[in-house]
């Protein structure tokens, strides 16, 4: 359906200078930077259907057992103020009794991060010459244009904005089994339904599909809620997230890695791990050394090596790169040692509804596994990164109308080096920028706060610059 076909001349067009689509962490960081940097009146409008800003998926959990996956000292939302999140925790007395040096190295409950962003946004709003207006209605269509872009909302509202930032955030992959979406409510729960997962705790067995960070969240939630049944974890590789460690950062020059093909990089990294171990530095210190080069390492691979990475390496990269707190890893290990947590290296084939249970059928490398009967299934398959599979009406409209195209390997939306959306012909659209997970195909590392805060600052700066040029 063409966007223009839904337009009528009689409908009023509301105006904005900067429209931010998405009010999770990425979108709020864009708004925060715009408010802090504005030197003149600018109308910033943030479109977010949820009633609470800055939560998105990661930070919506209210439960204290869900911890940040990096220490508080690395979680500032402001690139120029690296200690800002710790400052907030101290000012709010969020974790009483912890001095700054201890707090900086602490994996704090994730719920504190949403509160931090909300407080900083309110402070910036009170001090800025710019104004912020929040619209709790989803944007379902966007027509890029010059000098203004046109937006249509689910309730029929129509807006025009000089600049648009797409910060749509993440959605969960569907369960990889035929008919999974038709299963009875309450029997299949998304890992991001934090309250729903806790309600499954009891004596019955539970299956979790996926073994990444969302699985870890679900397991600790069940354990904290007193779950006594077995927890079956099924995934293709059955690799659990690995822990952070103390011991320092390995000392080597990572720049030569950028010129190497994939296989040579893997060999070189293994060599650096051996060298670090000889000096008493854990492998985590090698990963921390190359952390700032994540995007350059991805972009330095040719298309064939990127495909090899996605086929053969990505899961091993994920468990080493996206690590969890040592306490969370220890809890998973203890549950596995006791036999309550059981891993299965297998692909899910089918989910059958029996009288009182769900029956899982799966197969591994050696063939079919015995059926598993469980009371409920948790979908922890992770973030949907394939553009054509994203269940977002706005993104599907942009793709269908040729205003966007999938990123490399079909991941996210394609954008140029400055983050401007590329249309179906590969032409940058100067009025539309992309921030966060939608840039995964071009950047790969585009989900964590260090990347989000930099992209948000760049997007806000570009939007304000274009506003000043047109004023």
C-alpha positions in Angstrom: 0.0 0.0 0.0 1.4 3.3 -1.0 1.8 5.9 1.8 0.6 8.7 -0.4 -2.7 6.9 -1.1 -3.6 7.3 2.5 -3.0 11.1 2.5 -5.8 13.6 2.2 -5.4 17.4 1.8 -8.0 18.0 4.5 -6.1 16.4 7.3 -4.1 18.8 9.4 -0.3 18.3 9.5 1.4 18.7 12.9 4.9 20.1 12.8 8.2 19.0 14.3 11.9 19.9 13.7 13.2 16.5 14.9 11.0 13.4 15.1 12.4 10.4 17.0 10.7 7.1 16.3 11.2 4.9 19.3 11.4 5.8 23.0 13.7 3.1 24.3 17.3 3.7 25.3 18.4 4.6 21.8 15.6 7.1 21.2 15.9 8.7 24.6 19.6 9.1 24.1 19.0 11.0 20.8 16.4 13.2 22.5 18.8 13.8 25.5 21.6 14.9 23.2 19.4 17.1 21.2 18.1 18.9 24.3 21.5 19.3 25.8 23.1 20.6 22.6 20.3 22.9 21.3 21.2 26.6 21.4 17.8 27.8 19.9 14.2 26.7 20.1 13.8 23.3 18.4 10.7 21.2 18.5 11.7 17.6 19.4 8.9 15.0 19.2 9.4 11.5 20.4 7.0 8.8 19.3 6.7 5.9 21.7 3.6 3.8 22.2 4.7 2.5 25.6 3.7 4.7 28.6 7.2 4.7 30.1 10.3 6.0 28.3 13.8 4.6 28.2 12.9 1.0 29.0 12.6 -0.7 25.7 13.3 -4.4 26.0 16.5 -4.6 28.0 15.6 -2.1 30.8 11.9 -2.8 31.2 12.5 -5.5 33.9 11.5 -4.4 37.4 13.3 -7.4 39.0 16.6 -7.0 40.9 18.0 -10.3 39.7 18.3 -8.9 36.2 21.7 -7.3 36.2 23.5 -5.1 33.6 26.0 -7.2 31.6 28.8 -4.7 32.1 29.9 -2.8 35.2 28.2 0.5 36.0 31.4 2.5 35.2 31.0 1.6 31.5 27.4 2.6 31.2 27.3 6.3 30.9 24.9 7.6 28.3 27.1 10.6 27.6 30.4 10.1 25.7 32.0 13.2 27.2 31.1 12.2 30.8 32.2 8.6 31.3 31.3 8.6 35.0 27.8 9.9 34.6 25.8 6.8 35.3 27.8 6.2 38.5 27.2 9.9 39.4 23.5 9.2 39.1 23.6 6.1 41.2 25.4 8.0 44.0 23.1 11.0 43.8 20.0 8.8 44.0 21.6 6.6 46.7 20.4 3.6 44.5 22.8 1.1 46.2 23.4 2.5 49.7 26.7 2.1 51.3 28.8 1.4 48.1 31.6 3.8 47.6 32.4 5.1 44.1 35.3 2.8 43.4 33.2 -0.3 44.3 30.1 0.9 42.5 32.1 1.6 39.3 32.9 -2.2 39.1 29.5 -3.4 40.2 26.9 -5.1 37.9 23.9 -3.2 39.1 20.2 -4.2 38.5 19.1 -3.1 35.0 16.1 -1.3 36.3 18.4 1.5 37.5 19.4 2.3 33.9 16.0 3.3 32.7 15.6 5.5 35.8 18.9 7.1 35.0 17.9 8.0 31.4 14.5 9.3 32.6 16.2 11.6 35.1 18.8 12.9 32.7 16.1 13.6 30.1 14.0 15.5 32.6 17.0 17.6 33.6 17.9 18.4 30.0 14.3 19.3 29.2 14.2 21.8 32.1 17.4 23.5 31.0 17.1 23.5 27.2 15.8 26.1 24.8 14.4 23.2 22.8 11.1 21.6 23.7 10.3 17.9 23.9 6.8 16.5 23.2 6.1 12.8 23.7 3.4 11.1 21.6 2.3 7.7 22.8 1.1 6.5 19.5 3.1 4.3 17.0 4.2 5.7 13.7 3.0 3.3 10.9 4.2 5.1 7.8 6.9 7.5 6.7 7.4 9.4 3.5 10.9 10.8 3.3 11.0 14.2 1.5 12.6 17.6 1.3 12.4 19.9 3.1 10.1 17.9 5.4 9.3 14.2 5.9 5.7 13.1 6.4 4.7 10.7 9.1 1.4 8.9 9.7 0.4 7.5 13.1 -1.9 4.6 13.9 -4.6 6.9 15.1 -4.7 8.9 11.9 -2.5 11.8 13.1 -0.2 13.2 10.4 3.1 15.0 11.2 5.8 16.7 9.2 9.4 16.9 10.4 12.6 18.3 9.1 14.6 15.4 10.4 13.6 11.9 11.4 15.6 9.4 13.5 14.6 5.8 13.3 15.4 4.3 16.8 12.8 1.5 16.6 14.6 -0.9 19.0 14.4 -4.7 19.1 11.8 -7.4 18.5 11.9 -11.0 19.5 12.4 -13.8 16.9 9.5 -16.1 16.6 9.9 -19.7 17.9 11.4 -21.8 15.1 8.5 -24.3 15.0 5.4 -24.6 12.8 2.3 -23.1 14.4 4.1 -21.8 17.5 2.2 -18.6 17.4 -1.1 -20.4 17.7 -0.2 -22.2 20.9 -2.3 -21.5 24.0 -1.6 -18.2 25.8 0.4 -18.7 29.0 2.0 -21.9 27.7 4.5 -20.0 25.5 6.0 -16.9 27.0 8.6 -14.5 25.6 11.7 -14.2 27.7 11.2 -10.4 27.6 7.8 -10.9 29.4 9.6 -10.6 32.7 6.5 -11.0 34.9 5.2 -13.8 32.7 8.4 -15.9 33.1 8.2 -15.6 36.9 4.7 -16.9 36.9 5.9 -20.2 35.4 7.9 -21.0 38.5 6.7 -24.2 40.2 7.1 -28.0 40.2 6.7 -28.6 36.5 9.4 -28.8 33.9 10.0 -25.7 31.6 11.8 -25.5 28.3 13.7 -22.5 27.1 14.4 -22.2 23.4 17.7 -20.3 22.9 20.8 -20.2 25.2 21.9 -16.6 25.1 21.5 -13.6 27.3 17.6 -13.9 27.3 17.9 -17.5 28.5 20.2 -16.4 31.4 17.5 -13.8 32.4 14.8 -16.4 32.3 16.8 -19.0 34.4 17.7 -16.5 37.1 14.1 -15.3 37.2 12.7 -18.8 37.6 15.3 -19.7 40.3 14.6 -16.5 42.2 10.9 -17.2 42.1 11.4 -20.6 43.6 11.1 -22.9 40.6 11.6 -26.5 41.5 11.1 -28.3 38.2 13.8 -29.0 35.6 14.8 -26.3 33.1 15.6 -27.7 29.6 17.6 -25.4 27.4 17.6 -26.1 23.7 19.7 -24.4 21.1 21.8 -25.3 18.0 25.1 -25.0 19.8 24.0 -25.1 23.5 26.6 -22.6 24.4 25.9 -20.6 27.5 27.1 -16.9 27.9 30.5 -16.7 29.5 31.5 -14.6 32.5 33.4 -11.4 32.8 36.7 -11.8 34.7 39.3 -9.7 36.5 42.9 -9.7 35.4 43.4 -6.6 33.2 43.5 -6.0 29.5 45.9 -7.8 27.3 48.7 -5.6 25.8 49.1 -6.1 22.1 48.5 -4.0 19.0 45.1 -5.1 17.5 45.4 -3.0 14.4 47.0 -5.8 12.3 43.8 -7.8 12.7 42.0 -5.4 10.5 44.0 -6.4 7.4 43.5 -10.1 8.0 40.9 -12.4 6.5 38.6 -14.2 8.9 40.6 -17.4 9.4 43.8 -15.5 10.0 42.0 -13.3 12.6 40.8 -16.4 14.5 44.3 -17.9 14.5 45.8 -14.6 15.6 43.3 -14.1 18.5 43.9 -17.7 19.7 47.6 -16.8 19.8 47.0 -13.6 21.7 44.9 -15.7 24.2 47.8 -18.1 24.7 50.2 -15.2 25.2 47.9 -13.5 27.7 47.4 -16.7 29.6 51.2 -17.0 30.0 51.2 -13.6 31.6 48.3 -14.4 34.0 45.7 -12.5 31.9 42.4 -14.3 31.1 41.0 -14.5 27.6 38.5 -11.9 28.5 41.4 -9.4 28.5 42.0 -10.1 24.8 38.3 -9.5 24.0 38.4 -6.2 26.0 41.5 -5.2 24.0 39.7 -5.5 20.6 36.4 -4.2 21.9 36.8 -0.6 20.5 37.5 -2.1 17.1 34.3 -4.2 16.8 32.8 -2.2 14.0 36.0 -1.8 12.1 36.7 -5.6 12.4 33.3 -6.3 10.8 33.6 -3.7 8.0 37.1 -4.9 7.2 35.9 -8.4 6.2 34.8 -8.9 2.6 31.3 -10.1 1.9 32.3 -13.7 1.7 34.1 -13.7 5.0 31.1 -11.9 6.6 28.9 -14.7 5.4 31.4 -17.3 6.8 31.3 -15.4 10.1 27.5 -15.5 10.2 27.5 -19.3 9.4 30.3 -20.6 11.5 31.7 -18.1 14.0 28.9 -15.8 15.2 27.6 -18.0 18.1 31.2 -18.4 19.5 31.8 -14.7 19.1 28.6 -13.9 20.9 29.3 -15.9 24.1 32.8 -14.4 24.3 31.8 -10.9 23.4 28.5 -10.5 25.2 29.4 -11.7 28.6 27.5 -11.8 31.9 28.2 -11.0 35.5 30.3 -13.7 37.3 27.5 -14.1 39.9 25.0 -14.9 37.2 27.3 -17.3 35.5 28.0 -19.0 38.8 24.2 -19.4 39.4 23.8 -21.1 36.0 26.7 -23.4 36.6 25.3 -24.4 40.0 21.9 -25.2 38.5 23.5 -27.3 35.8 25.7 -29.1 38.4 22.6 -30.0 40.3 20.9 -31.4 37.2 18.0 -28.9 37.4 19.3 -27.0 34.3 19.8 -29.4 31.4 21.3 -28.3 28.0 20.3 -29.9 24.7 22.3 -29.3 21.5 19.4 -29.5 19.1 17.0 -27.8 16.7 13.4 -27.5 17.6 11.1 -29.3 15.1 7.7 -29.2 16.5 5.6 -28.2 19.6 2.6 -30.4 20.2 -0.3 -29.6 22.6 -1.2 -32.6 24.8 -3.8 -32.7 27.5 -1.8 -31.1 30.3 1.6 -30.5 28.7 3.5 -29.4 25.7 5.6 -31.9 23.9 8.8 -30.8 22.2 10.3 -32.7 19.3 13.9 -31.8 18.3 16.9 -33.3 16.6 20.6 -33.0 17.1 23.7 -33.9 15.2 23.2 -37.6 16.0 19.5 -37.6 15.1 16.2 -37.2 16.9 16.1 -36.6 20.6 13.5 -38.2 22.9 10.4 -36.0 23.1 10.3 -33.6 26.1 7.1 -33.0 28.0 7.0 -29.6 29.7 4.4 -27.4 31.2 5.5 -24.3 29.3 8.0 -23.0 26.8 10.0 -19.7 27.0 11.0 -18.1 23.7 14.6 -16.8 24.3 15.7 -16.9 20.6 16.9 -13.3 20.8 16.7 -10.2 18.7 15.2 -10.4 15.2 17.8 -9.0 12.9 16.4 -9.9 9.5 14.8 -6.9 7.9 12.1 -8.9 6.0 11.1 -10.8 9.2 10.7 -7.8 11.5 7.1 -7.4 12.5 7.0 -3.6 12.5 4.5 -2.0 10.2 6.7 1.1 9.7 9.7 -0.8 8.6 7.7 -3.0 6.3 6.1 0.1 4.7 9.5 1.7 4.2 10.8 -1.5 2.5 7.7 -2.0 0.4 7.6 1.6 -0.9 11.3 1.6 -1.8 12.3 4.1 0.9 14.6 1.6 2.5 16.4 -1.7 1.7 17.7 -4.5 3.9 21.3 -4.1 5.1 24.1 -6.4 4.1 23.2 -10.1 4.4 19.6 -9.0 5.0 20.4 -7.6 8.4 18.7 -4.5 9.6 18.2 -1.5 7.3 21.0 -0.2 5.0 22.6 3.1 6.0 25.6 5.0 5.0 28.7 5.7 7.1 27.0 8.7 8.7 23.9 6.7 9.6 21.6 8.2 6.9 19.0 5.7 5.6 19.6 4.4 2.1 16.6 4.0 -0.2 15.9 1.0 -2.4 18.4 2.3 -5.0 21.1 2.8 -2.4 20.8 6.6 -2.3 21.1 8.3 1.1 18.1 10.2 2.4 19.4 13.3 4.2 16.3 13.8 6.3 16.2 10.3 7.8 18.9 8.8 10.1 19.1 5.3 11.7 20.3 4.6 15.2 20.8 1.4 17.1 20.0 -2.2 16.2 18.8 -1.4 12.7 22.4 -0.6 11.7 23.6 -4.1 12.6 24.2 -5.2 9.0 26.6 -2.3 8.2 28.2 -2.0 11.7 27.6 -5.3 13.5 28.4 -3.8 16.8 25.3 -1.6 17.2 23.4 -2.8 20.2 25.4 -1.9 23.3 25.4 1.5 25.1 28.9 2.5 23.9 27.7 2.4 20.3 24.2 3.8 21.1 25.5 6.8 22.9 27.9 7.7 20.1 25.3 7.2 17.4 22.8 9.2 19.4 25.1 12.1 19.8 26.0 12.1 16.1 22.4 11.9 15.0 21.4 14.8 17.3 24.3 16.9 16.1 23.4 16.3 12.5 19.8 17.1 13.1 20.6 20.4 14.9 23.0 21.4 12.2 20.5 21.0 9.5 17.9 22.9 11.6 20.3 25.8 12.0 21.1 25.8 8.3 17.4 26.1 7.4 16.4 28.6 10.1 
